[in-house]
């Protein structure tokens, strides 16, 4: 829509907003890395928007997370991998930590 395009163009022009968002994403990615490591996963890749983690019990983790209403992406080519998006907000962090059996 034209409103979305206008908002996007304004965001691209706002260098302070971009810097703030990059910092928030980097901090959230590091927080997710720690949370996944505490739960026994090995972070093996990702970007500032998602992380890829390896766990021998990834299929069981996927089922447990799904039952908790948390969507992660399994990979058919490697059943030990899961892709996690970055949680946004305190409640999403709490829910993910609880489903992983750790604390946020």
C-alpha positions as CSV (number, residue, x, y, z in Angstrom):
1,X,0.0,0.0,0.0
2,X,1.1,3.6,-0.4
3,X,1.0,4.1,3.3
4,X,3.4,1.3,3.9
5,X,5.7,2.6,1.2
6,X,5.7,6.0,2.7
7,X,6.5,4.6,6.2
8,X,9.3,2.6,4.7
9,X,10.8,5.5,2.9
10,X,10.6,7.6,6.0
11,X,12.3,4.9,8.1
12,X,15.1,4.5,5.5
13,X,15.8,8.2,5.8
14,X,16.0,8.2,9.6
15,X,19.6,7.2,10.4
16,X,19.1,7.5,14.2
17,X,16.1,5.1,14.0
18,X,18.2,2.7,11.9
19,X,21.1,2.8,14.4
20,X,18.7,2.2,17.3
21,X,17.0,-0.7,15.6
22,X,20.3,-2.3,14.7
23,X,21.5,-2.0,18.3
24,X,18.2,-3.5,19.6
25,X,18.4,-6.4,17.1
26,X,22.0,-7.1,18.0
27,X,21.2,-7.1,21.7
28,X,18.2,-9.4,21.2
29,X,20.2,-11.8,19.1
30,X,22.9,-12.0,21.8
31,X,20.2,-12.6,24.4
32,X,18.6,-15.3,22.3
33,X,22.0,-16.9,21.9
34,X,22.5,-17.0,25.7
35,X,19.0,-18.4,26.2
36,X,19.5,-21.2,23.6
37,X,22.9,-22.1,25.0
38,X,21.4,-22.3,28.5
39,X,18.8,-24.7,27.2
40,X,21.5,-27.0,25.7
41,X,21.4,-25.8,22.1
42,X,24.4,-24.8,20.0
43,X,23.9,-21.7,18.0
44,X,25.3,-22.4,14.6
45,X,24.2,-19.4,12.5
46,X,21.7,-16.8,11.9
47,X,21.3,-13.1,11.2
48,X,20.2,-10.1,13.3
49,X,16.6,-11.3,12.8
50,X,16.9,-15.1,13.5
51,X,19.2,-17.7,14.9
52,X,19.8,-21.3,13.8
53,X,20.5,-23.7,16.7
54,X,21.5,-27.4,16.8
55,X,20.2,-29.8,19.4
56,X,20.1,-33.6,19.2
57,X,16.5,-33.5,20.4
58,X,15.4,-30.8,18.0
59,X,12.3,-32.7,16.9
60,X,11.1,-33.0,20.5
61,X,11.9,-29.4,21.2
62,X,9.9,-28.4,18.1
63,X,6.9,-30.3,19.3
64,X,7.2,-28.8,22.8
65,X,7.6,-25.3,21.5
66,X,4.7,-25.8,19.1
67,X,2.5,-27.0,22.0
68,X,3.4,-23.8,23.8
69,X,2.3,-21.7,20.8
70,X,5.9,-20.8,19.8
71,X,6.6,-21.3,16.1
72,X,10.1,-22.3,15.1
73,X,11.3,-23.7,11.8
74,X,12.6,-27.3,11.6
75,X,14.8,-28.4,8.6
76,X,14.1,-31.5,6.7
77,X,17.7,-31.8,5.5
78,X,19.0,-31.8,9.1
79,X,16.7,-32.9,11.9
80,X,19.0,-31.5,14.6
81,X,18.4,-27.8,13.4
82,X,15.8,-25.3,14.4
83,X,15.4,-21.7,13.4
84,X,14.2,-19.2,16.0
85,X,13.0,-15.7,15.3
86,X,13.8,-13.0,17.8
87,X,11.1,-12.5,20.5
88,X,9.7,-9.1,20.9
89,X,8.6,-7.9,24.3
90,X,8.9,-9.2,27.8
91,X,6.0,-11.7,27.5
92,X,7.4,-13.4,24.4
93,X,10.8,-13.8,26.0
94,X,9.2,-15.3,29.1
95,X,7.1,-17.7,27.1
96,X,10.1,-18.9,25.1
97,X,12.3,-19.3,28.2
98,X,9.6,-21.3,29.9
99,X,9.1,-23.5,26.9
100,X,12.9,-24.1,26.7
101,X,13.0,-24.9,30.4
102,X,15.2,-21.9,31.2
103,X,14.8,-18.4,32.6
104,X,14.6,-15.3,30.4
